[in-house]
Amino acid sequence: MKILSRTSLLAIAVFAITGIALLAYTSSRASQTILPPDAGGSPAPDVSSARPLVSRTESIEVDRPLPVVLKVAAKPLESAVRGAGSLPGVVRTSMLTPGEFGAPGSRRLVHLSDTSTLVEEVLAREQSEQTFLFRYVVWNFQGPSAGKVDFGVGEFYYEALPRDRTRIRWTYSFKLNSRTFPGVLGPVGRFFFRVGFFERSFADMMRGVLRGYKDGAEATDLPATGSSAAR
């Protein structure tokens, strides 16, 4: 009876220690960012020859000069992309490469409000006195949309207009996964994707982001000197 008692006590002690260790491990893991497979190391998709793509372009004109608009557009992603309809918004981002996001090759993990994630990498960044181009690719979708899309390519093109105005043109293109719905349906699937997604929730999201840039820029006071003051 004494031996059984000692064995029972030993089992209880082992169980308790194991439970505490497991609880500590679980809490530690919950506080960490869980990265998708190869999020930080896999090469970005080759978008140069990928066809066919489903694309949409939205544009807006802003009553402010290009430098003002670019400054407003540089705000954090989570304050610009708030979602629309069934689309989730951006909650936060985590850098996957050293430094800040913006230079070609820089990469970050984007956390969405539906707990899904995606990887984003800058493909091009070109600026002159009259224009600014920013091109990026998103892939490695984790969540409800995983498996439906191979990757997406976005491009912002800012163009200075006469009278201190600026035009923003945003083009987004998706390469559907040809092995899953709707991509498996070929041209028919791309049509359904366009009319059921691009022309509804996604178009609303794109227009909302552009309106946010416009409203933010036009709420900014113009300099008191130069051509803007003369106007």
Backbone hydrogen bonds in HBPLUS format (Angstrom, degrees):
<---DONOR---> <-ACCEPTOR-->    atom                        ^
c    i                          cat <-CA-CA->   ^        H-A-AA   ^      H-
h    n   atom  resd res      DA  || num        DHA   H-A  angle D-A-AA Bond
n    s   type  num  typ     dist DA aas  dist angle  dist       angle   num
A0005-SER N   A0001-MET O   3.01 MM   4  6.20 150.2  2.10 141.7 149.8     1
A0006-ARG N   A0002-LYS O   3.03 MM   4  6.33 155.9  2.09 146.7 152.4     2
A0007-THR N   A0003-ILE O   2.94 MM   4  6.20 157.9  1.99 150.9 157.3     3
A0008-SER N   A0004-LEU O   2.91 MM   4  6.11 157.4  1.97 147.0 153.0     4
A0009-LEU N   A0005-SER O   2.98 MM   4  6.20 161.8  2.01 148.6 153.4     5
A0010-LEU N   A0006-ARG O   2.93 MM   4  6.14 153.9  2.00 145.7 152.9     6
A0011-ALA N   A0007-THR O   2.92 MM   4  6.17 158.0  1.97 149.8 155.4     7
A0012-ILE N   A0008-SER O   2.92 MM   4  6.17 160.6  1.96 152.3 157.4     8
A0013-ALA N   A0009-LEU O   2.93 MM   4  6.12 156.1  1.98 145.1 151.8     9
A0014-VAL N   A0010-LEU O   2.92 MM   4  6.16 162.8  1.95 152.2 156.2    10
A0015-PHE N   A0011-ALA O   2.88 MM   4  6.04 160.9  1.91 148.7 154.6    11
A0016-ALA N   A0012-ILE O   2.90 MM   4  6.07 157.5  1.95 147.5 153.5    12
A0017-ILE N   A0013-ALA O   2.95 MM   4  6.17 164.9  1.97 152.6 156.2    13
A0018-THR N   A0014-VAL O   2.90 MM   4  6.05 163.4  1.93 150.7 155.7    14
A0019-GLY N   A0015-PHE O   2.90 MM   4  6.05 157.1  1.96 146.3 152.9    15
A0020-ILE N   A0016-ALA O   2.96 MM   4  6.19 159.4  2.00 150.7 155.7    16
A0021-ALA N   A0017-ILE O   2.96 MM   4  6.16 162.1  1.99 149.4 154.5    17
A0022-LEU N   A0018-THR O   2.87 MM   4  6.05 157.5  1.92 148.4 154.9    18
A0023-LEU N   A0019-GLY O   2.91 MM   4  6.06 156.7  1.96 146.3 152.7    19
A0024-ALA N   A0020-ILE O   2.95 MM   4  6.17 159.0  2.00 149.2 154.6    20
A0025-TYR N   A0021-ALA O   2.94 MM   4  6.15 156.5  1.99 146.3 153.0    21
A0026-THR N   A0022-LEU O   2.87 MM   4  6.06 162.6  1.90 150.9 155.5    22
A0027-SER N   A0023-LEU O   2.99 MM   4  6.15 161.3  2.02 148.6 153.3    23
A0028-SER N   A0024-ALA O   2.99 MM   4  6.13 154.7  2.05 143.5 150.6    24
A0029-ARG N   A0025-TYR O   2.91 MM   4  6.17 158.3  1.96 151.4 157.1    25
A0030-ALA N   A0026-THR O   2.96 MM   4  6.13 152.0  2.04 146.4 154.2    26
A0031-SER N   A0027-SER O   3.25 MM   4  6.45 138.0  2.44 140.0 149.1    27
A0031-SER N   A0028-SER O   3.26 MM   3  5.39 133.9  2.49  97.0 108.5    28
A0032-GLN N   A0029-ARG O   3.12 MM   3  5.26 157.7  2.17 104.9 111.9    29
A0039-ALA N   A0036-PRO O   3.16 MM   3  5.31 147.7  2.27 137.8 129.7    30
A0042-SER N   A0038-ASP O   3.12 MM   4  5.16 165.2  2.14 131.9 135.4    31
A0054-VAL N   A0174-PHE O   2.94 MM 120  5.24 163.9  1.96 147.9 152.2    32
A0174-PHE N   A0054-VAL O   2.85 MM 120  5.24 153.8  1.92 140.7 147.9    33
A0056-ARG N   A0172-TYR O   2.88 MM 116  5.48 144.4  2.01 151.2 162.8    34
A0172-TYR N   A0056-ARG O   2.86 MM 116  5.48 162.2  1.89 160.8 166.1    35
A0058-GLU N   A0170-TRP O   2.91 MM 112  5.35 159.9  1.95 150.9 155.4    36
A0170-TRP N   A0058-GLU O   2.78 MM 112  5.35 175.8  1.78 173.3 173.2    37
A0060-ILE N   A0168-ILE O   2.96 MM 108  5.44 145.9  2.08 147.3 157.5    38
A0168-ILE N   A0060-ILE O   2.88 MM 108  5.44 168.8  1.89 166.5 169.9    39
A0062-VAL N   A0166-THR O   2.71 MM 104  5.15 164.3  1.74 158.0 163.7    40
A0166-THR N   A0062-VAL O   2.96 MM 104  5.15 156.2  2.01 146.8 153.4    41
A0068-VAL N   A0065-PRO O   3.14 MM   3  5.66 124.1  2.47 113.1 125.7    42
A0069-VAL N   A0065-PRO O   3.22 MM   4  6.52 161.4  2.25 154.2 159.9    43
A0070-LEU N   A0066-LEU O   2.94 MM   4  6.14 165.1  1.96 163.4 167.1    44
A0071-LYS N   A0067-PRO O   3.11 MM   4  6.23 150.4  2.20 139.4 146.9    45
A0072-VAL N   A0068-VAL O   3.16 MM   4  6.46 155.2  2.22 147.8 153.6    46
A0073-ALA N   A0069-VAL O   2.91 MM   4  6.13 157.9  1.96 151.9 158.7    47
A0074-ALA N   A0071-LYS O   3.40 MM   3  5.36 149.5  2.50  94.8 103.4    48
A0075-LYS N   A0072-VAL O   3.32 MM   3  6.03 153.5  2.40 122.1 122.4    49
A0079-SER N   A0076-PRO O   3.12 MM   3  5.62 146.6  2.24 110.3 119.4    50
A0080-ALA N   A0077-LEU O   3.01 MM   3  5.16 150.7  2.09 104.9 114.2    51
A0081-VAL N   A0077-LEU O   2.94 MM   4  6.04 173.0  1.94 172.5 171.1    52
A0090-VAL N   A0081-VAL O   2.97 MM   9  5.77 175.4  1.98 153.1 152.1    53
A0087-LEU N   A0084-ALA O   2.87 MM   3  5.13 157.3  1.92 137.0 134.3    54
A0113-SER N   A0089-GLY O   2.81 MM  24  5.38 147.4  1.92 152.4 157.3    55
A0091-VAL N   A0111-HIS O   2.78 MM  20  5.59 169.2  1.79 153.6 157.0    56
A0111-HIS N   A0092-ARG O   2.92 MM  19  5.39 170.2  1.93 162.0 162.9    57
A0094-SER N   A0109-LEU O   2.84 MM  15  5.02 152.0  1.92 143.2 152.1    58
A0109-LEU N   A0094-SER O   2.70 MM  15  5.02 166.4  1.72 151.4 154.4    59
A0096-LEU N   A0107-ARG O   2.90 MM  11  5.41 171.7  1.91 138.4 137.3    60
A0106-SER N   A0103-ALA O   2.95 MM   3  5.61 164.9  1.97 144.3 147.2    61
A0105-GLY N   A0122-VAL O   2.92 MM  17  5.39 166.7  1.93 138.7 141.2    62
A0122-VAL N   A0106-SER O   3.06 MM  16  5.74 157.3  2.12 159.3 166.3    63
A0108-ARG N   A0120-GLU O   2.91 MM  12  5.45 156.2  1.97 154.3 162.2    64
A0120-GLU N   A0108-ARG O   2.92 MM  12  5.45 167.5  1.94 165.1 168.5    65
A0110-VAL N   A0118-LEU O   2.83 MM   8  5.35 175.4  1.83 167.3 168.8    66
A0118-LEU N   A0110-VAL O   3.13 MM   8  5.35 140.1  2.29 138.0 148.7    67
A0112-LEU N   A0116-SER O   2.93 MM   4  5.42 171.7  1.94 165.8 163.0    68
A0115-THR N   A0112-LEU O   3.08 MM   3  5.52 148.3  2.18 123.2 123.6    69
A0117-THR N   A0142-GLN O   2.96 MM  25  5.16 145.4  2.08 135.9 146.9    70
A0142-GLN N   A0117-THR O   2.87 MM  25  5.16 161.4  1.90 156.0 154.3    71
A0119-VAL N   A0139-TRP O   2.86 MM  20  5.41 177.4  1.86 165.6 164.8    72
A0139-TRP N   A0119-VAL O   2.93 MM  20  5.41 151.3  2.01 147.3 156.7    73
A0121-GLU N   A0137-VAL O   2.95 MM  16  5.49 158.0  2.00 156.5 163.8    74
A0137-VAL N   A0121-GLU O   2.95 MM  16  5.49 158.0  1.99 155.6 162.3    75
A0123-LEU N   A0135-ARG O   2.76 MM  12  5.35 159.8  1.80 136.0 141.0    76
A0124-ALA N   A0135-ARG O   3.16 MM  11  5.00 160.7  2.20 131.8 131.0    77
A0135-ARG N   A0124-ALA O   2.96 MM  11  5.00 169.5  1.97 141.5 143.9    78
A0126-GLU N   A0133-LEU O   2.97 MM   7  5.11 157.3  2.02 140.7 148.2    79
A0133-LEU N   A0126-GLU O   2.75 MM   7  5.11 164.8  1.77 157.2 162.3    80
A0128-SER N   A0131-THR O   2.91 MM   3  5.27 169.0  1.92 153.2 151.8    81
A0160-ALA N   A0130-GLN O   2.79 MM  30  5.05 166.8  1.81 159.2 159.6    82
A0132-PHE N   A0158-TYR O   2.95 MM  26  5.01 141.6  2.10 140.1 142.6    83
A0158-TYR N   A0132-PHE O   2.80 MM  26  5.01 171.1  1.81 155.3 158.1    84
A0134-PHE N   A0156-PHE O   2.90 MM  22  5.13 158.5  1.94 151.6 156.0    85
A0156-PHE N   A0134-PHE O   2.82 MM  22  5.13 165.3  1.84 153.9 156.3    86
A0136-TYR N   A0154-GLY O   2.93 MM  18  5.38 161.2  1.97 153.9 157.8    87
A0154-GLY N   A0136-TYR O   2.93 MM  18  5.38 156.4  1.99 146.1 153.8    88
A0138-VAL N   A0152-GLY O   2.81 MM  14  5.14 161.3  1.85 149.9 154.4    89
A0152-GLY N   A0138-VAL O   2.84 MM  14  5.14 155.6  1.90 150.4 155.6    90
A0146-ALA N   A0143-GLY O   3.01 MM   3  5.36 160.3  2.05 116.1 122.6    91
A0148-LYS N   A0145-SER O   3.16 MM   3  5.78 165.3  2.18 136.2 140.3    92
A0177-ASN N   A0148-LYS O   2.94 MM  29  5.31 178.3  1.94 127.6 127.6    93
A0150-ASP N   A0175-LYS O   2.74 MM  25  5.51 152.1  1.82 156.8 166.6    94
A0175-LYS N   A0151-PHE O   2.92 MM  24  5.50 171.3  1.93 162.0 162.7    95
A0153-VAL N   A0173-SER O   2.72 MM  20  5.12 156.8  1.77 149.8 157.8    96
A0173-SER N   A0153-VAL O   2.84 MM  20  5.12 152.7  1.91 146.0 155.1    97
A0155-GLU N   A0171-THR O   2.84 MM  16  5.21 143.2  1.97 152.4 160.6    98
A0171-THR N   A0155-GLU O   2.92 MM  16  5.21 162.7  1.95 150.1 154.2    99
A0157-TYR N   A0169-ARG O   2.85 MM  12  5.13 151.3  1.93 146.7 155.9   100
A0169-ARG N   A0157-TYR O   2.90 MM  12  5.13 156.8  1.95 142.6 150.3   101
A0159-GLU N   A0167-ARG O   2.88 MM   8  5.17 156.5  1.93 150.2 157.5   102
A0167-ARG N   A0159-GLU O   2.86 MM   8  5.17 166.4  1.88 151.6 155.0   103
A0161-LEU N   A0165-ARG O   2.67 MM   4  4.87 169.5  1.68 145.2 141.4   104
A0180-THR N   A0177-ASN O   3.37 MM   3  5.80 168.4  2.39 113.2 116.5   105
A0184-VAL N   A0180-THR O   2.73 MM   4  5.16 146.4  1.84 135.2 141.7   106
A0185-LEU N   A0182-PRO O   3.04 MM   3  5.73 160.0  2.08 120.4 126.4   107
A0186-GLY N   A0183-GLY O   3.02 MM   3  5.54 164.1  2.04 120.7 122.6   108
A0189-GLY N   A0186-GLY O   3.05 MM   3  5.25 114.6  2.50 102.2 117.4   109
A0190-ARG N   A0186-GLY O   2.99 MM   4  6.33 155.1  2.05 155.0 162.8   110
A0191-PHE N   A0187-PRO O   2.98 MM   4  6.17 148.1  2.08 141.3 149.7   111
A0192-PHE N   A0188-VAL O   3.00 MM   4  6.34 161.2  2.04 152.0 156.1   112
A0193-PHE N   A0189-GLY O   2.91 MM   4  6.10 154.6  1.97 145.9 153.4   113
A0194-ARG N   A0190-ARG O   2.93 MM   4  6.11 151.4  2.02 141.8 149.1   114
A0195-VAL N   A0191-PHE O   2.98 MM   4  6.27 173.1  1.99 163.3 162.0   115
A0196-GLY N   A0192-PHE O   2.84 MM   4  5.60 149.1  1.93 142.4 151.5   116
A0197-PHE N   A0193-PHE O   3.01 MM   4  5.45 134.5  2.22 131.1 138.7   117
A0198-PHE N   A0193-PHE O   3.24 MM   5  6.67 159.2  2.28 146.3 152.4   118
A0199-GLU N   A0194-ARG O   2.87 MM   5  6.07 149.4  1.96 173.4 176.3   119
A0200-ARG N   A0197-PHE O   3.25 MM   3  5.29 160.1  2.29 104.0 109.7   120
A0202-PHE N   A0197-PHE O   3.11 MM   5  5.98 157.2  2.16 156.1 158.6   121
A0203-ALA N   A0198-PHE O   3.00 MM   5  5.60 115.6  2.43 125.1 139.8   122
A0204-ASP N   A0200-ARG O   2.97 MM   4  6.19 159.7  2.01 157.1 163.2   123
A0205-MET N   A0201-SER O   2.95 MM   4  6.21 153.7  2.02 147.9 155.1   124
A0206-MET N   A0202-PHE O   2.93 MM   4  6.20 162.0  1.97 152.2 156.4   125
A0207-ARG N   A0203-ALA O   2.96 MM   4  6.15 168.2  1.97 153.2 156.1   126
A0208-GLY N   A0204-ASP O   2.90 MM   4  6.01 149.2  1.99 142.2 151.3   127
A0209-VAL N   A0205-MET O   3.01 MM   4  6.28 155.4  2.07 151.3 156.6   128
A0210-LEU N   A0206-MET O   3.09 MM   4  6.38 166.4  2.11 152.9 156.2   129
A0211-ARG N   A0207-ARG O   2.87 MM   4  6.04 156.3  1.93 146.7 153.7   130
A0212-GLY N   A0208-GLY O   2.97 MM   4  6.14 147.6  2.08 140.5 149.4   131
A0213-TYR N   A0209-VAL O   3.05 MM   4  6.44 152.1  2.13 148.8 155.7   132
A0214-LYS N   A0210-LEU O   2.95 MM   4  6.21 162.1  1.98 150.8 155.7   133
A0215-ASP N   A0211-ARG O   2.80 MM   4  5.95 173.5  1.80 155.3 157.1   134
A0216-GLY N   A0212-GLY O   2.95 MM   4  5.96 159.5  1.99 143.0 149.4   135
A0217-ALA N   A0213-TYR O   2.91 MM   4  6.01 159.2  1.95 147.6 153.4   136
A0218-GLU N   A0214-LYS O   2.88 MM   4  6.01 168.4  1.89 156.3 159.9   137
A0219-ALA N   A0215-ASP O   3.05 MM   4  6.05 125.1  2.37 135.2 147.4   138
A0220-THR N   A0217-ALA O   2.99 MM   3  5.25 158.1  2.04 108.1 115.1   139
A0230-ALA N   A0226-GLY O   3.33 MM   4  6.66 151.2  2.42 144.6 152.8   140
A0231-ARG N   A0227-SER O   3.13 MM   4  6.31 135.0  2.35 142.1 152.4   141
